[in-house]
């Protein structure tokens, strides 16, 4: 499940918008090609931090390379 949230999953304080991908059905959800591509799409876009969350574990993904313009 992906959501636009107003704080990172590692802090209770409001920090600003971020994309959070949560593995609601366990870590194997992150192995599906659709989920891998969704994370890659958000990271490539780069406007917001992208978090991967499973249970009590969370980490921010590094931004991907910029998408070349026309």
N, C-alpha and C positions, 0 to 999 in steps of 0.2 A: 504494500500500500504506500503510495506517495502522497505527501501533504505539503502545503505551504504553511509554515509555522512562523510565529513572531519571536521565537527564541531557540537557541541551540538545545539539543537534548541533554547537554552536560551541565547546564546552569539554570537555576530557577528565575534569573533576572531576564527581563526583556532586552534583547541585544539588537534586534533587527530581523528582517525576513530571512528565511533559509528553506531549502528543500530537504525534506526528511523522508527517506525510504525505510520503512519498517518491515521486518520479516515477521509477519503475524503468524505464519505457518511453519516457523523454524528456519534455520540457516540455509537449508536446501533451496528455499525460495530465491536466494540470491544467485543460484546456479542456472536458473532458466534463462534462455537466450533473450527473451522479451525483457526481463528485468535487467540483465547486463546491458542491453542496448538503451533502456530507459535511463540508467545511471550515466552511461556514456553521453547520451544526448544532453542531460542537464549539466554535466561537467564541461562539455564542449561549449555550451552556451555561455557559461561562466559568469552570469550576472549575480548569482546568489551562491552562497556556500551550499554544498551538497553533503548531507550526512547519511551514513549507513548505520542502521540501528537494529540490533537483535538482542532481545532480552535486556540485560543491564549493560551490554557492550555497545559503544557508539564511537565512530570515528569519522572525521571529515575527509572527504575525498579530495585529492589534489585537482585543481582545475585542469581541464584538457587543453590541447592546442587550440588556438583560435581557428574558427572556420573561415577559410579564404572568401573574400568578397568577389562579386562579379567583375 
